[in-house]
Amino acid sequence: MTRLIEPVRTAPAVARPGGVRSRVGWTFVLLTAVAIVAYSAVPYFTASLADLAGQDVGLAPTYAAASPFVQGALYVHIVGGAVALVAGPLQFWRGLRTRAPRVHRWIGRVYLVAVAVGGVGGLVIAPSSPAGYVGFFGFGALGVLWLVTGWRAYRAIRRGDVPSHRAWMIRNYALTYSGVMLRIWLPLLLFAPFVLGQSWEIDTAFPNAYAAVPFLCWLPNLVFAEWLIRRRGLPSYRLPV
């Protein structure tokens, strides 16, 4: 019976020396991840949700009146996502893998635990998303895929399949990086009516913009990740011919 998608190796997986573009791309990812953690995650640990809600900070207005269980899941999601965002780029640092493989392995363990913690927390808070059903299905699918790709990456390295492990880690961090892309897409969509010459009101512009990001923040990331995986000759997926 033909599967919907099947893994294929598109080219021999060979070690490629890191070029200038690779270094620039890696540095950009790391710096934007750190910046988003500092801007979006740290404030939640400087004041209570009630105080942050009064300042209209992030998701605080949505979850300030939620049950303690849901509020706890929010903090779990924030901690897991923040750790994964910052630890992830270190896993793609070739020098660290080569010179300090033990450190690479330990950071990988921390990263995957953070993904598991953040993913479970994300699934708990997804039904309360201010984007309604779109947020529930968009962020819910993101949480499921985040957990599944992390598990596949772990299982691949446990059986010694390094190329598959690398491919699944690329997919997984593409999903982790949705935390950054959400903050990039949101202002772009928020002010898009100005570029299109349409009327603009914050009461309608923000809900419209936020309704798009539950899927937009991670779907293009996965497409780019699969392109990168194929470019590097790692096991990728294709529709059967």
N, C-alpha and C positions, 0 to 999 in steps of 0.2 A: 504494500500500500504506500503510495507516494506521500511523503510528508509535505506540509505547507512550505517549510523552509528547511534547508539542509546546510550543515557546515561544509565549507570547501576551503582548501588552501589555494589562494589565488596566485601565489608566487613563493619561491623558497624564502623562508625566514632567515635573513642574514643580519648580522650586526652592522649598523651603519653609523659612521662617526657623526657626532652632533654638529650640525652646521650653525651658522649665525642665526638663520631663521628659527631653528629649533630652540636655541638658547633664548632668543627674544620672546618666542611664544611661551616657553616654560616660565620665564621671568614675569611675563604679563599675567599668566594664570595665577602664579603664586602671589603677586602683589595685589591683584584684584580680590583674591580669596581672603587675604589678610585684611584688606580694606573693608570688605563687606562684613567680616566677623567683627571688626572694631566698630563699625557704624551701626550694624543691625542687631548683633547678638549681645555685645557687652552691655548696652543700656538696660537690658532685662535684669541684670544683676546689680544695678545701682539704686533701684527703687522698687517698691511694690507694684503689682499690676494695676492696682487702683490709682496710685499716683501717676503711673505712666499713662493710664487711660485718660486722666485729666489733662495730660500734655499731648494727647493724641499720638502716642508713639507706637508705630508698627501695628501689631495685632493685639496690643493691650486692650483697646476698647472692645474688641470682640470677646476676649476671654476673661476680662476682669470679673464678670459676674458668673462665669462658668463654675461647675463643680470642682472641688479640690482635685479629684481624679483627673479631669481634663486639663486643669491648670498644671498639674504635675507632669502630664504627658507633653504639654507645651514646652516646659523647661527641659524635659528629657530630649525632645526633638531639637531644641535649640543647642543644647550641649553636644549631642551627637553630631548634628550637622556642622557645627563650628569646628569641632575637632577633625572631622573628616575633610572639610574644606581645606584646612591648613596642612594636615598630614598627607593628603593625597598627592600633591605635587612632589613631595620628597620621595615618593615611591617611583616616580618617573625620572629621578635624578640618576643618570648613568654612573656618575662618579661614585655615588654612595653605594649603588649595587655592586660595583666592581671592587672598591677599596674597603668597604665595611659591610659585607653581606649580612652579618649578624644584626647590625643596626637596622639594615633594610628589612629584615624579617620581623624584628620587634615593632618597627613602625607600621609594618603591614598588619600585624596582629591588632595594634591599637586602632588602626584605620578601620578594619573590618568590624571590630567590636563597636566602634562609633557609628558605623553604618547600620548595624543591627539595632542599636539603641535608638538612633535617630529615625530609622524606618518604622519601627514599632510605634514610637511616639507620634510620628506623622500620620499613621493609619488611625490612631485614636482621635486626633484632632481634625482629621479630614472632614467628617460629617458636620463640623461646626464652622466650616470655611465661610467667610463673608461672601464668597462668590457663588454660594448656593449649590445647586446640583452640579454645575460646571466645575466648581472647586472640589466637590466631593469626588467626582469621577476623575478629574484631571490629577489632583494631588493624591488621590487614592491609588490610581494606576502608577503614578510616580513612586509611591511608597512600596508597592508590590514589586515593581521592576528593580527598584533599588536593592531590596532584600534578595531577590532572586539572582541578580547579576553578582552581588557580593558572595552569595553562596556558591555560585558556579566558579567564581575566581578562586575561592578557598578550596573547593573540591579538585580543581584542576592542578593546583600546586601540590596538594596532598598526594596526588598520584604521579607527580613529577612531570606533568605536561606543561612546561614553561611557556611555549607559544600560546596555548589556549588560556593560560593564566593571564598573560599579558593582554590578550584580546579582551577578556572579561573585565580586567581592571580598567582598561580604557573605556569600555561601555559604562562601567559602574561610576567612574569619576565624571564621565559626561553627565550622568544623572545627578551626582553630588553638586556639580557646577551649576545646576539649575538654580541654586540659591543665589548665585551671582547674576545669572541671566535674567531672573525675575526682576531684580533691581535695575537692570539695564533696559529691559523691554517696557517696564511700567512707565517711566517718564517719556520714553519715545512714543508710546501709544497715547499717553495722556495729552501730549502737545501735538499729536498728529493733525487734529482739526485745523490748527493754525496753518500748517503747510498746505493742507487741502482747501484752504479758504472757507472753512465752515465756521459756523457760530460755535462759541466755546463757553461752557459753564461748568464749573468744578463739580456741581451736584450731579451732573450727568456724565461728564468726561471720565471721572475716576471710576465709577461702577462699570462703565463700558470697557475701560482699559483693563481693570482687574478681572473682568470676566474672560479675557483672552489669555492671560498669563498662566492659568493652571495647566494648559497644554503647551503653550508657546515657549515656556521656560525650559522644557526638556525635550520635546520632539525634534527640533532642529539639532540639538546637541547629539542625539543618538544617530541622526543621519550623518553628521560630520564625523562622529566616532567610527562608524562603519566604513566611511571613506578612508579614514586614517588607518584603520586596521588592514584594509585591502592594500593600501599604499605600502605598508610595512611588511606585506606578505604573511600576515598572521591569519589563522583560521577565521573566516568571515561567513556571513550568511547570504544566501541568494534564493530567489524563487526558482523552483524547478522548471526546466524548459520542457 
